[in-house]
Amino acid sequence: MTEAIRLYWGRFGHVSVLNVASDFVTHAHVEAHLIIWLEGTAGEMTIGRETVLLGPGTAAGINSLQPHSHVLSQDGTPGLFLAFYIDPDWARRRRDLPSSAPLFAQAAITLEPWLHQAAAGLLDHLTDNESIDDVANYEIERFIDSVLDAADASAPQEPRGRVNTVQDFRVRKAIQLMKANVCERISFDDVARSVGLSRPHFFALFKEQTSLTPNVYWNTLRMEEAVRQLQWSHEPLISVACNLGFTTQGNFSRFFRDHVGVPPTLYREAARAVS
């Protein structure tokens, strides 16, 4: 099994070229997410309540903070993917969407053959270059536009829903506590007590308001901080692990790989290659 990742940043957010064989646990991103299979194992994604079988004719669109997981091959055969992490505000401005509108009305996106070929051409361009210049950024943005057009064409012709907004002050307070203590170990019993709820009521209300369990939301915050530290700090991996409340480097590495598909050492190398 060969795992690899290359990272490229642009005005839209960033894109990863991923060659992975490990399954992804249920997780979420602040960014909108677009997954395009290129070769090898495609696997099956669960996005919210939808199941998406990736392939040359199907991509996956995932809204900001929408839970999703990805089961790959049981025999360890890797798959090659383009994974776009799209700034939702950039996309909404570009698509003239209101701030409350989700970018994707449904998870499965039908790709015409020319669009999948364009993805392969984009992969060739990215792998031939260490960074994205203005021309490449323009081409990537045009490609994203084309996939978003395909997403709109694939979706039922009905009004878009709304992005989940947290209305309950107790859930907002819990999120503030999580963000303030992202580098600490956390007890959800303590968080629930801090906002005046029992643990079962807190878990039910949190999921009702965010569509995520507190655990998945907490892990999303930890992943954001892990990526930030791997990109910008020069601390050894064991220090990054301890900074995030992990008792061992091995636990942190497993956690990171379950969410990104590659170990943190590979991610840091890829991030430094383009910094």
N, C-alpha and C positions, 0 to 999 in steps of 0.2 A: 504494500500500500504506500503510495506517495502522496503526502499532503503538501499543499503549497498555497500561498496567497500572495497576490500583488495588489497594491492599493494605489488609487489615483483620485486626487481631489480636484474639484472644479466649482464653478458658481452654483451648480445644482445640488451639491453635497459631495458624495464620493461614490466610487464604484470599486468593487473587489472582484478580481479574477480568482475564483476558488476552485481548487481541485481537492475534493474531500470525500471521505468514506464513512465518517462517524455521523451517527444520528444527532439531530439537534433537539434538545428538550423544548418544552413549551416556554416561549420567551416573547419579548416585545421590544420595540425600538421607538424612540422619540420620532425618528425619521419615518417617512413612508418608505416602503420597501418593494422592490421589483426583482423577481427572480426569473432568470432565463436559462434553461438547460441548453448545453452545447453538445456534449458527448459523454459516453460512459453511462454510469448509473444515473437515472433520473429521480427515482424515488417517488414518495407520496407525501404531500403536505396536508396538514390540517390547519386551516386558517379560520379562526372563529368557529363556526359550526359547519363550514364547508370543507370538502375534501377535494384536492386538486392533484391530478396525475400529470406531472410535468412531462413535456416531450417537445418535438419539433413544432407541433401545432398549438401548444398550450404553455403560456407563462403564468406566473402568479403575481397578483397585486395585493399588497398588504398595507392597510392604513396605519397611521401613527398610533402607537400603543395598542395595536390589535394583537391578541395572542395567536401564536402560530408555532408549529413544530414540523419537523421534516424527518421521515424515516427513509433511510437509504438502503443499500444492498446488504443482505445478511452474510454474503460471502466475502465482504471486504473490498469489492470492486469500487473504485472511486468514480465520482462524477465531476464533470467540469461545468461550472456555472458562471454567469455574470450576475452579480448581486449589486443592485443599485440602492444606495441609501439617500433618499431624496428629501431635501428640505421642504416640508409641506407648505410653508409660506411662499417659497419660490414657485412651487408648482401651482398653488392657487392663484397667485398673481398672473402667472403665465396662462392659466386656463380661465381666468376671470371668474373664479369661484368664490363664494362667500366664505368667511373664516370658519363657519360652522359646518361646511360641507365636507364629507369624506372625499378623498381623491378617487377611490375605487368603489363603485357601487356593488361589485361582486368580485370574488377572489380570482376566478378562472378567466384568463384573457386568451381569446383565440388569435393565433398568429398566422398570417398569410405566409406562404413559403418565402416571398421576397424579404419579409421582415426578419424571419429567422436567419436567412442568408446575410442580411445586414448586420445581425448580431455577431455572426462568425467573422465578418469583415472588420467589425469594431474590435473584436478580440485580437485579430492579427495586428491591427494598428496599435493597440495598447501594449501588446507583448513586444513590439518592435521599438517602443519608446519608454523611457524611464519616468516621464512626467507628461502632463497635459498642457499643450500650448493653446493659444487662442483658437486656432483652426480646429484642433481636436476637441476642445470644449464646445465649439459650435456644432460639430458633428454629433457629439454625445447628446447635446440638448435637442438637436433635431431628431435623433433616434428616440429619446425619451418621449418627445411630442408624438411621434408615430405610434409608440406603444400605448400611450394614453389615449390616442384616437381609437386604437384597436380595443382598448378597455371599454371606452364609451360605446363602441359598436357592439361589443359582446354582451353588455349589460341590458337588463330589461328596460324598456322605455317607460320609466315611471320616475316621479320626483325622487331625488337623492334624499337619503336620511340625513341625520345630523351626527356629527362627531360627539361622542360622549363628553359632556361637561360635568364637572363635579359641583353639585349644588349644595350638598349637605356640609355644614360647617365642621362637623366632626370628622368627616373623611378628609376635608381640606387640612384640618389640623394634624391628622395622622400623617398625611403626605409631607407636611412641613417638618414633622418630627423625623420622618425617615430621611429626608434630604439633609437635615442638620446633623444626622448621625450616621451618614453613609459609610464612614470609615470605622464604625464601631460594630460590635456584635449586638444584635437586636432581639428583644423579647416581644412578641406580638401580644402576649398577655399584658405586659406593661404598657404597650401602645394603646391597647383597648381600654385599660383602666384610665389612662391619661385623657382619653376623649369621652369618658363616662359611659362606656359600653361593656357588656359582657363579651367574651371572646367569640362565641357563635354569632351574636348580633353584629359585632364589628366585621367579621368575615363576610357575612351576608350583605351588609350594607355597602361595604367596600366594593364587592363584586358587582352589585347592582349599579353603583355609581360609575365605575371605571371599566367594567367588563373583564377585569383582571383580579386574581386573588392577591391578597397582600404580599404573599411570597413572590409571585411573578413580578409584581411592581417593584418590590424591594430588590430583586435580582436585576431588574432593568436599570435601576439607579446604580447598583454596584458595578454592572458592566460598563456603564458610561464612565464611571470613575476609574475603572481598571484600564479602559482604553486610553483615557486622558493621561494616566500615569505612565503607561507603556510608551506612549508617543512622546511625551515631553520631559519625563524625569529620567535621570541616569542611575537611579537606585537599582541595586540588584533585585532579581525576581523575588527572592525571599522577603525583602523589605516591602515590595509592593504587596505581596500576599499578606504580610502582617499588618500593613497599613489599612487593608480592607477587612480585617478581622478574621482571616483564615489562620488556623493553627499550624498548618504545614504548607510548604510550597506545592506539594503534590495535590492537596485538596484544591488549591487555587487553580492549578493547571487543568485539573479535570473539570472544574466549574467553567473555566474560560473556553475550553474545547467544546463542551456541551452547548455553549451559546454561539460560538463563532465558527466551529468546525476545525480549527487548527489550534495548537498549543500557543501560549502567550509568547514563547521564545520566537516562533516563526512570525507572529504578528508584529512583534517589536522590530525584527529585522526588516520586514516589509515596510513598516512605517518610517524607519530611519533611512531606507533606500531612497525615499522621495522627499525627505525633509531637507 
